[in-house]
Amino acid sequence: MSTASKVLTVVETTKPVKPVQAFEFWRNAALKNVGIVDRSDPHEAFSANRLAALSTHTTLLLTESSPVSVEGDLRHVRRAGRDEVVVSFFLAGHGYLEQGHCGHVVGVGDIGFLRLDRPFAVGGLSPYREIRFSVTRSDFEARVGNADALAGHHIRASPSTELLTTYMHDVARSATGMSEAEAGIAIEGALHIVRSLVGGQDDGDRASSEVLRSLARVHIQRHSHDPSYGPQAMTAALNVSRSKLYRAFADGEEIAAEIRDARLDRVHRRLTSAFNDRTPINVLIPACGFTDAPSFSKAFRRRFGMSAKDARALRRG
């Protein structure tokens, strides 16, 4: 009597590695050949672990990680040669996805879509826990719809998206010992849920200014740690005129405020995260894009109603 073919599961973790070597280990092991892997602060403590379930039907990843970014440029995409669609969602934390002229900051319960045969950028903006699964583009389009129309888009969190999140979390926890046949049934069920969610989406019909505003916010989150990043750098990165960018927002002052608030939020996350509890505040300030400590202190208190020192103390308490 033959034994049913089983799904291959692999657990990867930085736990056995020295803390100072953790990021390099993760980049060269779990994230090898996926693209340009980086992080905004090389001094930030890093840890990660991942369950990978590999079958003929899908690649399923359950990842818990410190913030990390991956940019799949044209060279990496061509070398990988993967004509697949990725469906991803956060169980904790938040991040971003970008492809083509679309980009979104995504949080818990939001569902994102990427094509692996085209350049992309994805990453975590805080410590995060994420599930993602990929299927061939032919399977995706046969069971869900046009992959090109969804690439780079997302579906906002709702009770309906929670159904997929719960379902795939159960699949991930059951992956060890799952047969190939069971994996096929599980992914077929997931794609059925995705199809029902996609049916009510109209992202492709949004006004161009809204699309640009969403993409600009992704770039702000990705580059807010760089003190030189501002409207001029943004127009170059997005390949749009300053007037078009300003029309997408109210004016240049609103863009500057978005950048400032993104930097303040970055500091706040670092102050209140167990991953970075010992990092001195005077080190966090320039690492998060600020060059003027007094101005930072005033802006932080105005945004959060307390000093940076009090925010850290509140978390410890």
PyMOL commands that set and color helices and strands:
alter all, ss='L'
color gray80, all
select helices_A, chain A and resi 19-28+74-80+137-143+147-150+159-173+180-198+203-205+208-223+231-238+242-248+252-271+274-276+281-287+293-304+308-316
alter helices_A, ss='H'
color red, helices_A
select strands_A, chain A and resi 8-13+36-38+48-54+59-65+69-72+84-92+95-99+102-106+111-115+120-124+128-136+154-155
alter strands_A, ss='S'
color yellow, strands_A
deselect
rebuild
show_as cartoon
